[in-house]
Amino acid sequence: MFVPHDDLLQTFKLAQAKERGFNKNTISKPLLSFYYLDMFVRLLREYGYNHMSLPVLSFMRLIGQIVLQSSSIRTYVLLRIQQVCQELNLLESMQTICQLARPFTIRDDDLATSRAEMIVYTKLLAQQREEEAVFESALGSSGLKSEARSYGTSAYSSRTSGNQ
């Protein structure tokens, strides 16, 4: 089994590879791509095409290591490769992958990145709630809200349909 060395993976980060290599410019939504590739690997393994999942897993490793730069995703993919190697009875490859996947812990820099992303997400969520409240108050002061509510309830409510 071919496992590309880290030096080979680093060539995709070169300045010449901005438009043609694997980076955030060429893969616009890497997490979404990673998710769909993961689902594809699950389907391949479910239908008995374990040997076909190895190239897809190698591409997922490339996305995780080069584009997303997450050691946790890298470890996840390596452990998935190890599972496939075990199912295919590739014992030497399985041991090699196990050595590459160590350590099995989440790194501090990944935790810090995740916390920073959660802070940004909660700020955006709070901003969205504030904008919705301002929008609803603007609708309420203009009288459009009551008309919309009465229109929406009069046509579908059980109270008005029962009286007719």
C-alpha positions as CSV (number, residue, x, y, z in Angstrom):
1,M,0.0,0.0,0.0
2,F,1.3,3.4,-0.9
3,V,1.4,5.9,1.9
4,P,2.7,9.3,0.7
5,H,5.5,10.8,2.9
6,D,4.9,14.1,4.6
7,D,7.5,15.8,2.3
8,L,5.5,14.7,-0.8
9,L,2.3,16.1,0.8
10,Q,4.1,19.4,1.5
11,T,4.7,19.9,-2.3
12,F,1.0,20.7,-2.7
13,K,1.6,23.7,-0.5
14,L,4.1,25.4,-2.8
15,A,3.5,28.9,-4.1
16,Q,3.3,27.5,-7.7
17,A,0.4,25.2,-6.6
18,K,-2.0,28.1,-5.7
19,E,-4.3,27.6,-8.7
20,R,-3.6,23.9,-9.5
21,G,-2.8,22.2,-6.2
22,F,-4.9,21.2,-3.3
23,N,-5.6,24.2,-1.2
24,K,-8.4,26.4,0.0
25,N,-8.5,28.2,-3.4
26,T,-9.1,25.0,-5.3
27,I,-11.4,23.2,-2.8
28,S,-13.9,25.8,-1.8
29,K,-15.7,23.8,0.9
30,P,-13.2,21.3,2.3
31,L,-15.3,20.1,5.3
32,L,-18.3,19.5,3.1
33,S,-16.2,17.6,0.6
34,F,-14.6,15.7,3.4
35,Y,-18.1,14.7,4.7
36,Y,-19.3,13.5,1.3
37,L,-16.1,11.5,0.8
38,D,-16.6,10.0,4.2
39,M,-20.1,9.0,3.3
40,F,-18.9,7.6,0.0
41,V,-16.3,5.5,1.8
42,R,-19.0,4.1,4.2
43,L,-21.1,3.1,1.2
44,L,-18.2,1.5,-0.6
45,R,-17.4,-0.5,2.6
46,E,-21.0,-1.4,3.1
47,Y,-21.4,-2.9,-0.3
48,G,-18.1,-4.8,-0.1
49,Y,-15.8,-2.6,-2.2
50,N,-13.2,-2.1,0.6
51,H,-10.3,-2.1,-1.8
52,M,-11.9,0.8,-3.7
53,S,-12.1,3.0,-0.6
54,L,-8.3,3.2,-0.1
55,P,-7.7,5.9,-2.9
56,V,-10.7,7.9,-1.5
57,L,-9.3,7.7,2.0
58,S,-5.9,8.8,0.7
59,F,-7.5,11.9,-0.9
60,M,-9.3,12.5,2.4
61,R,-6.0,12.4,4.2
62,L,-4.7,14.9,1.7
63,I,-7.6,17.3,2.4
64,G,-7.3,16.9,6.1
65,Q,-3.6,17.4,6.3
66,I,-3.1,20.1,3.6
67,V,-6.3,22.0,3.3
68,L,-7.8,21.8,6.7
69,Q,-4.5,21.3,8.6
70,S,-6.2,19.4,11.4
71,S,-4.3,16.6,13.2
72,S,-7.5,15.2,14.5
73,I,-8.9,14.7,11.0
74,R,-5.6,13.3,9.9
75,T,-5.7,10.7,12.7
76,Y,-9.3,9.9,12.0
77,V,-8.5,9.2,8.3
78,L,-5.5,7.1,9.2
79,L,-7.5,5.0,11.6
80,R,-10.2,4.5,8.9
81,I,-7.4,3.4,6.5
82,Q,-6.2,1.0,9.2
83,Q,-9.7,-0.5,9.5
84,V,-9.8,-1.1,5.7
85,C,-6.3,-2.7,5.7
86,Q,-7.4,-5.0,8.5
87,E,-10.5,-6.0,6.5
88,L,-8.3,-6.7,3.5
89,N,-5.8,-8.6,5.6
90,L,-3.0,-6.2,4.8
91,L,-1.2,-6.7,8.2
92,E,2.1,-4.8,7.4
93,S,0.2,-1.8,6.0
94,M,-2.1,-1.9,9.0
95,Q,0.9,-1.7,11.4
96,T,2.5,1.1,9.3
97,I,-0.6,3.2,9.4
98,C,-1.0,2.6,13.1
99,Q,2.5,4.1,13.7
100,L,1.6,7.1,11.5
101,A,-1.7,7.7,13.4
102,R,-0.1,8.0,16.8
103,P,-0.7,9.9,19.1
104,F,-4.4,9.3,19.4
105,T,-5.2,12.4,21.4
106,I,-6.6,15.8,20.3
107,R,-3.9,18.4,20.1
108,D,-4.1,21.7,22.0
109,D,-3.8,23.7,18.8
110,D,-6.9,21.9,17.4
111,L,-8.8,22.6,20.6
112,A,-7.9,26.3,20.5
113,T,-9.0,26.5,16.8
114,S,-12.2,24.8,17.7
115,R,-12.9,27.1,20.6
116,A,-12.2,30.2,18.4
117,E,-14.6,28.9,15.8
118,M,-17.3,28.3,18.4
119,I,-16.9,31.9,19.7
120,V,-17.3,33.3,16.2
121,Y,-20.3,31.0,15.6
122,T,-22.0,32.1,18.9
123,K,-21.4,35.8,18.0
124,L,-22.9,35.3,14.6
125,L,-25.9,33.5,16.1
126,A,-26.5,36.3,18.7
127,Q,-26.2,38.9,15.9
128,Q,-28.8,37.0,13.9
129,R,-31.2,36.8,16.8
130,E,-30.8,40.6,17.4
131,E,-31.5,41.3,13.7
132,E,-34.6,39.1,13.8
133,A,-35.9,40.9,16.9
134,V,-35.4,44.3,15.2
135,F,-37.1,43.0,12.1
136,E,-40.1,41.7,14.1
137,S,-40.4,44.9,16.0
138,A,-40.3,46.9,12.8
139,L,-43.1,44.7,11.4
140,G,-45.1,45.1,14.6
141,S,-44.9,48.9,14.5
142,S,-45.9,49.1,10.9
143,G,-49.0,47.0,11.3
144,L,-48.0,44.4,8.8
145,K,-47.5,41.8,11.4
146,S,-51.0,41.8,12.7
147,E,-52.4,41.6,9.1
148,A,-50.1,38.8,8.2
149,R,-51.0,36.9,11.4
150,S,-54.7,37.4,10.9
151,Y,-54.5,36.4,7.3
152,G,-52.4,33.3,8.1
153,T,-54.7,32.2,11.0
154,S,-58.1,33.0,9.4
155,A,-57.6,30.7,6.5
156,Y,-56.3,27.7,8.4
157,S,-57.5,27.9,12.0
158,S,-60.0,25.4,13.3
159,R,-61.9,28.1,15.2
160,T,-63.0,30.0,12.1
161,S,-63.6,26.9,10.0
162,G,-65.8,25.4,12.7
163,N,-68.0,28.6,12.9
164,Q,-68.7,28.5,9.2
